[in-house]
Amino acid sequence: MREFEYQRAHDVPGAVAVLGADPEARFLGGGTNLVDLMKAGVERPARLVDVRELPLDLVERTADGGLRIGATVTNSDLAAHPEVRRNYPALTQAVLAGASGQLRNMATVGGNLLQRTRCGYFTDVSKPCNKRVPGSGCPAVGGEHHNAAILGASDHCVAVHPSDMGVALTAFDAVVEYETADGAGQLPLGDFYRPVGDTPHLETALPAGALITAVTLPPAPVAARSRYRKVRERASYAFAIGSVAAALEVRDGVVHDVRIALGAVASRPWRAGAAERELLGRPADGASFAAAADAELAAASPLPHNAYKVPLMRNLVVALLTELEQEARR
């Protein structure tokens, strides 16, 4: 590992000032992704600024009835929080589906959203990768891509975002709060990740040197009736090959409100807007659920070895919505 300087931040303005003066520095939360990438030579920061002791570790109700989640809240604490379990159960389920207990005890909310892809070509510095070295190529297109993207990808990158937490947060319109040297700002999570296009190395819309301070969830009564489902290649401690966060409100047999987001299908957690629009006002039954899944997946462009993801995601969406509809009738 390359030598680096270590500095502990004592307040948010001080942390932001360090990155303003040293663009090669990186913020360090739990380090569950960044340190691994440093060991592999993918990330080579000159300085780490430890933000774990900043006062950003609370989960609080907002004035309008939503939740504000501090950026250094650990995944374990988030999953166990009573307000999250009661009002956003899919978020708890998503967090518990990710990583191991030991990693969840270290990993932070802000770091989870900023984690980088687990694509093998990205993490192997002996291979070309447009995300790591712009313009070097994407060998996954013609190589190993069984878990690559089927939505929103390009010839420049077909990697998927690994976050489980991010899928549930996307379904519920989360907003990312951040601080820069010029002041505070906000980004809806739907705008937080940049489209791949021909610049896959530019992953988020955060301003340079910005520190994530919190994630806010607006009030959403439908979120209390939500679930998260994850398909993976082994029972635990594995990244998804497909996942869905969904919430459903049914009145008189008709879909009154619905939220759907997909994971492991794109370079970012994927809000299934086409599926939601297809479902609103329709009967809450298997035919409508299948039509909604088909509407979303009509834009899928799978590669030869990941085409299985299209029927997998269709079945996963239908199965989860069916569970939610049955639960609504009890």
C-alpha positions in Angstrom: 0.0 0.0 0.0 1.2 3.5 -0.8 2.2 5.6 2.1 -0.4 8.2 3.1 -1.0 10.8 5.8 -3.8 10.4 8.4 -5.7 13.2 10.0 -8.7 13.1 12.3 -11.4 15.7 11.6 -12.9 17.5 14.7 -15.6 19.5 12.9 -17.3 19.6 9.5 -15.8 22.9 8.3 -12.4 21.7 9.2 -12.9 18.4 7.3 -14.1 20.2 4.2 -11.2 22.7 4.4 -8.7 19.9 4.3 -10.0 18.5 1.0 -10.3 22.0 -0.4 -6.5 22.4 0.2 -5.6 18.8 -0.8 -7.7 17.4 -3.7 -5.8 14.1 -3.4 -7.2 13.5 0.1 -10.2 11.3 0.8 -12.7 11.2 3.7 -12.5 8.0 5.7 -15.6 6.6 7.4 -15.7 2.9 8.2 -13.2 2.2 5.5 -14.9 -1.0 4.4 -14.5 -0.1 0.7 -11.9 2.6 0.5 -9.2 0.6 2.5 -9.7 -2.5 0.3 -9.3 -0.4 -2.8 -6.1 1.2 -1.4 -4.7 -2.3 -0.7 -5.4 -3.2 -4.3 -3.8 0.0 -5.7 -7.1 1.2 -7.2 -7.3 4.2 -4.8 -4.1 6.1 -4.0 -5.0 9.0 -1.7 -2.2 11.1 -0.3 -4.2 11.7 2.9 -7.1 10.2 4.8 -9.4 12.5 6.8 -11.2 10.4 9.4 -14.7 11.8 9.9 -16.1 9.1 12.2 -16.0 11.4 15.3 -17.9 14.2 13.7 -21.4 14.8 15.2 -23.2 13.1 12.3 -24.3 9.8 13.9 -27.9 10.4 14.8 -31.2 9.2 13.3 -33.9 11.9 14.0 -37.5 12.6 13.0 -37.9 15.7 10.9 -40.5 18.4 11.4 -42.7 17.0 8.6 -42.6 13.4 9.8 -39.7 12.1 7.8 -36.2 10.9 8.9 -32.8 12.5 8.9 -30.0 10.0 9.0 -26.5 11.2 9.8 -23.8 10.3 7.4 -21.7 8.4 10.1 -24.6 6.3 11.4 -23.4 2.7 11.0 -25.3 0.3 8.9 -26.0 -1.8 12.0 -27.4 1.1 14.0 -29.6 2.2 11.0 -31.1 -1.2 10.6 -31.9 -1.5 14.3 -33.4 1.9 14.7 -37.1 1.7 15.8 -38.2 4.5 13.4 -36.6 2.9 10.5 -38.0 -0.6 11.3 -41.5 0.9 11.8 -41.8 3.4 9.0 -39.3 2.1 6.3 -39.0 -1.7 6.9 -37.6 -2.2 3.4 -34.6 -0.1 4.4 -33.9 -2.3 7.4 -34.2 -5.4 5.3 -31.9 -4.0 2.6 -29.2 -3.1 5.2 -29.4 -6.5 6.8 -29.1 -8.1 3.4 -25.7 -6.4 2.8 -22.3 -7.6 3.9 -21.6 -9.3 7.2 -22.4 -8.2 10.8 -18.8 -7.2 11.3 -18.8 -5.0 8.2 -22.2 -3.5 9.1 -20.8 -2.5 12.5 -18.1 -0.4 10.7 -19.7 0.8 7.4 -21.4 4.2 7.4 -24.4 5.5 5.5 -22.4 8.1 3.6 -19.7 5.6 2.7 -22.3 3.1 1.6 -23.6 5.5 -1.0 -20.1 6.3 -2.2 -18.9 2.7 -2.5 -17.5 1.8 -5.8 -18.3 -1.1 -8.1 -17.1 -4.6 -7.3 -16.5 -5.4 -11.0 -13.4 -7.6 -11.2 -11.8 -5.6 -14.0 -12.1 -2.4 -11.9 -10.5 -3.9 -8.9 -7.6 -5.5 -10.9 -5.1 -2.9 -11.8 -3.4 -5.2 -14.3 -6.6 -4.9 -16.5 -7.9 -1.9 -18.4 -11.0 -0.2 -17.0 -12.6 3.1 -18.1 -13.9 3.7 -14.6 -10.4 3.5 -13.2 -8.3 4.7 -16.2 -10.5 6.8 -18.6 -10.1 5.8 -22.2 -8.5 2.4 -21.5 -11.5 0.3 -22.4 -14.1 -1.9 -20.8 -13.1 -5.6 -21.1 -16.2 -6.7 -19.3 -18.3 -6.0 -22.5 -16.5 -8.9 -24.3 -15.4 -10.8 -21.2 -16.8 -11.7 -17.8 -20.1 -9.9 -17.4 -22.6 -12.3 -15.9 -23.5 -9.8 -13.2 -23.2 -6.7 -15.4 -25.8 -4.0 -16.0 -28.9 -4.5 -18.1 -30.2 -0.9 -17.8 -28.5 2.5 -18.3 -25.1 1.1 -19.3 -22.9 2.0 -22.3 -20.1 0.5 -24.3 -17.8 2.4 -21.9 -18.9 0.7 -18.7 -21.3 -2.1 -17.8 -20.5 -2.3 -14.0 -23.3 -2.3 -11.5 -23.6 -0.4 -8.2 -23.3 -2.8 -5.3 -25.4 -1.0 -2.6 -28.4 -2.7 -1.0 -29.1 0.3 1.2 -29.1 2.7 -1.8 -31.9 0.7 -3.5 -34.3 1.2 -0.6 -33.3 4.9 -0.2 -34.0 5.4 -3.9 -37.4 3.9 -3.7 -38.4 6.4 -1.0 -37.0 9.6 -2.6 -34.1 10.1 -0.3 -32.2 13.4 -0.4 -28.4 13.6 0.2 -27.2 16.6 2.2 -23.6 17.7 1.9 -21.2 20.5 3.0 -18.6 22.2 0.9 -16.3 25.2 1.4 -19.0 27.3 -0.2 -21.8 26.1 2.1 -24.4 23.4 2.4 -26.2 21.7 -0.5 -28.7 18.9 -1.3 -29.1 16.4 -4.1 -32.0 14.1 -4.6 -30.7 10.6 -4.6 -32.2 10.2 -8.1 -29.8 12.9 -9.3 -26.9 11.9 -7.1 -25.3 9.3 -9.5 -24.3 10.4 -13.0 -25.4 8.5 -16.1 -22.6 6.3 -17.4 -22.3 7.7 -20.9 -18.7 8.0 -22.0 -17.4 9.2 -18.6 -17.9 6.3 -16.2 -15.1 7.6 -14.0 -17.4 10.6 -13.0 -19.7 8.7 -10.7 -21.6 11.3 -8.6 -22.8 14.8 -9.0 -21.3 15.9 -5.7 -19.2 19.0 -5.9 -15.4 18.5 -5.6 -14.4 18.2 -1.9 -18.0 17.8 -0.7 -18.6 15.9 2.6 -21.9 14.0 2.9 -23.5 15.0 6.2 -26.9 13.3 6.1 -29.5 11.5 4.1 -33.1 12.7 4.5 -36.2 10.6 3.9 -39.4 12.5 3.3 -42.6 11.2 5.0 -44.1 8.4 2.9 -47.0 6.5 4.5 -46.7 3.8 1.8 -43.2 3.1 3.0 -44.5 1.5 6.1 -45.8 -1.3 3.9 -42.6 -2.1 2.1 -40.2 -5.0 1.6 -36.8 -5.7 0.1 -35.8 -8.8 -1.7 -32.3 -9.8 -2.9 -31.2 -12.6 -5.1 -27.5 -13.7 -4.7 -25.3 -16.6 -5.6 -24.9 -17.7 -2.0 -27.1 -17.3 1.1 -25.1 -14.6 2.9 -22.3 -12.1 2.5 -22.7 -11.8 -1.3 -23.5 -8.9 -3.6 -26.8 -9.1 -5.4 -27.4 -10.4 -8.9 -30.8 -8.7 -8.7 -32.8 -7.0 -6.0 -36.0 -5.0 -5.5 -37.3 -2.5 -2.9 -41.0 -2.0 -3.2 -43.9 -0.5 -1.3 -47.6 -0.8 -2.3 -50.8 0.8 -1.1 -54.1 -0.8 -2.4 -57.5 0.7 -2.0 -60.6 -1.3 -3.2 -58.4 -3.6 -5.2 -56.7 -0.8 -7.1 -53.1 0.5 -6.8 -53.3 3.8 -5.0 -49.5 4.4 -4.4 -46.5 2.4 -5.3 -42.7 2.7 -5.1 -40.2 0.4 -6.8 -36.4 0.5 -7.2 -34.1 -2.2 -8.6 -30.6 -3.1 -7.6 -27.7 -4.8 -9.4 -29.1 -3.9 -12.8 -27.4 -0.5 -13.5 -24.5 1.7 -12.4 -26.7 3.2 -9.8 -29.8 2.1 -7.8 -32.5 2.2 -10.5 -35.9 3.8 -9.8 -38.5 1.9 -11.7 -40.5 4.9 -12.8 -42.0 3.2 -15.9 -43.3 0.3 -13.7 -44.8 2.8 -11.2 -46.6 4.7 -13.8 -47.9 1.5 -15.4 -49.3 0.4 -12.0 -51.0 3.5 -10.7 -54.8 3.2 -10.9 -54.6 -0.4 -12.2 -56.0 -3.5 -10.5 -53.6 -4.9 -7.9 -53.2 -8.3 -9.5 -50.6 -10.5 -11.1 -51.4 -9.3 -14.6 -50.8 -5.7 -13.7 -47.7 -6.5 -11.8 -46.3 -8.4 -14.8 -47.2 -5.6 -17.2 -45.4 -3.1 -14.9 -42.3 -5.2 -14.8 -42.4 -5.6 -18.6 -42.7 -1.8 -19.0 -39.6 -1.2 -17.0 -37.5 -3.9 -18.5 -38.5 -3.0 -22.1 -35.4 -0.7 -22.1 -33.1 -3.5 -21.0 -30.0 -4.2 -23.2 -28.4 -7.3 -21.8 -25.1 -8.8 -22.9 -24.9 -12.5 -23.9 -24.0 -13.8 -20.4 -26.3 -11.7 -18.3 -29.6 -11.9 -20.3 -30.9 -14.2 -17.5 -31.3 -11.0 -15.4 -34.3 -9.8 -17.5 -36.6 -12.7 -16.6 -35.1 -12.9 -13.1 -36.0 -9.2 -12.4 -39.4 -9.6 -13.9 -40.2 -12.6 -11.7 -38.7 -10.8 -8.6 -40.8 -7.7 -9.2 -44.0 -9.7 -9.7 -43.3 -11.9 -6.6 -42.6 -9.0 -4.3 -45.6 -7.0 -5.4 -47.8 -10.0 -5.0 -46.5 -10.5 -1.4 -47.3 -6.9 -0.7 -50.8 -7.1 -2.2 -51.6 -10.2 -0.2 -50.3 -8.5 3.0 -52.6 -5.5 2.2 -55.7 -7.8 2.2 -55.1 -9.2 5.6 
